[in-house]
Amino acid sequence: MSRQANTDFAQAAVDGLEFASEAGRLSGQVAVATLSRIADNLASNRGSLECVVQGEMDQDGNSFLLLAVTGTLQLRCQRCLESMALALRIERRLLLVVPGGSWPDDELEDDTFDAIEASRTMALFSLIEEEVLLALPIAPRHEVCESPVVMLDKDRDRESSVFAVLAQFKKH
């Protein structure tokens, strides 16, 4: 498979084992707005992520997909609820396991790769979205959040008068 620029990853699917044996390479962008599984974490869905998927085989005949994703996401800080930038630099090496084949025993000990089941129609968008999801922090937060806005005196007075009205209801 030849190198292709501007691959539409939303539609791209490869035969994983064939792609690896031919040392295929696809590159392009994924629009942040299309990443529906992370939409709730985003403060903005603008922009795109640069993606490269490459196939390779090692000296033992094992097939791999190398996945690289770079870009910036605008997440919502869980402390102050404001937007915060998260720079992504994901590089994953995925061992392709033949369907029904044995999974490597050393996968749990070796953190240089993760094993996934190969198929004839591997949807690359799903792989990319999954890796982005795994790279997100559980509760994104700024190192230091901005100070909260101080309420104006008239806002405080209105707030206390609301509570005064509620206290009157409680007396009745």
N, C-alpha and C positions, 0 to 999 in steps of 0.2 A: 504494500500500500504506500503510495507516495505521500509526501508531506502536503498538507492542505491548510491554507490559512482561511480564516473566517468561517470555520465550521459552525453550523447551526446545531449546537449541542442539545437543543430542545427536541430535535428530531433524530439525532445521531444514535445509531446502534451498530455494534460490531460483533462479529463472531470472535469471542475473546481469545480462544486458542489460536485461531488463524492470524488474528491481528498481532499477537505476541510473536508467533513464528516468523512472520514477515517483517517484524520490527516496525510496525505501522506507527504513524504519528499524526495526530490531529490537534489543531490549535484554533482558538477562537475566543469568543466572549459569551458569558451568560448574563443576561439582564437580571439585576437584583430583584426587580418586580416579579420575575417568574419563579422565584424561590418561595413558594407558598408555605412550605413547612416551617420557615423561620419568620414569616410575616409578623407574627405577634411580638417578636423581639425587636423589630425595626422601628426607628423613629422616622426614617425616610426610606422609600424603596427606589430611589433614584440611583443611577449609575450601573456599572457592570463589573464583572470579575473576569480577569484573564485566566484562561484554562488551557492546559496542555495535557493530552493523554498519549502515552507512548507505550508500545509493546516491546517486550524483550524476553529472551530466554537465557538462563544461566548455563554454566558448564555442565550441570547435572541434567539438563533438559527440562527444567521447571519453567513454566510460563508465568510471566508477570505483566501487570499493567502498572505503569508509573503515572501518577496523577499529581499535577501541580496546579494550584489555584492561588492567585494573588489578587489583591484589591483591598478596598476599604468599605466596611459596612458602617452605617449610622445606626447604632443601637440606642435603646432608651435606658438611661441610668436608673437602676432600681432604688437608688437613694433619693435623688432629687427629681427624677422623671424627665430630665433634660436630655437632649441628644448628645451622644458621645461617639467618637470615631474609634473603630476597631480595625487595625491593619491586619489583614489576613496574609499568611504565607504558609500554605499547606503543601506538604510534599509527602505523598504516601506511596508505598510500594505494596501492591496487592498481588499475592500469590493466587493464581487461578487453579482451582481444584476441579478435576474432571467430575461431572455429575456421577454420583455413585462411587467415586474414588475415595481413597482413604485420606483423611486430613492429617497433616503433619503433627506429630506428637510434640515437637519442639516449638510450635507456634506460640504457646503460652510463655516460653522462656526467651524466645527470640523476638525482640521488639523492633527489628528492622523491617518487618513486613506483617501484614494481616492477610489471612486467607479468606477468599470468597469463592463461591461456586461459579465456574465458568458456564457460559451458555452460548448458543449460536446467535442470540439477539440480546446482547447486553446493552441496556439503555444507559448511555453515558451521562445523561442529565441526572438520572437517579443516583448514580455513583457520586457525582459532583455535589449534589444537594445533600446527600448523606454525610459526606466529609465536611462540608461547611457547617452542618448542624452539629457534628461532633466537636468541631473546633470552637464553638461558641462557649463563653463562660456561663455557668449556671445562673449567676446573678451579676450581670455587668454593672460596674460602678466606677465612677470617676475616682481617681486617687484622692482628690479633694474637691468637694462640691462647692458651688457658690453659696454664699450666705443667703438664708431665706429673706424675702422681702419683708421689711418692717411694715406693719399695718399702720395706716394713718389714724390719727385720733378720731376722726369722724367714723371710720370703720369700726374702731373699738367701741365707740359710744353706741353705734347701731347694734353691734353684736351684744353688748351688755343690755341694751334695751330689749332685744329679742329674748334674752334669758330672763329679764325681769317680767316680760309678758308671760312667758312659760311658767315662771314661779307663781304668778297670779292664778293661772289655771290650776296649779297644783293645790293652792289654798282652798279652792272651791270644791 
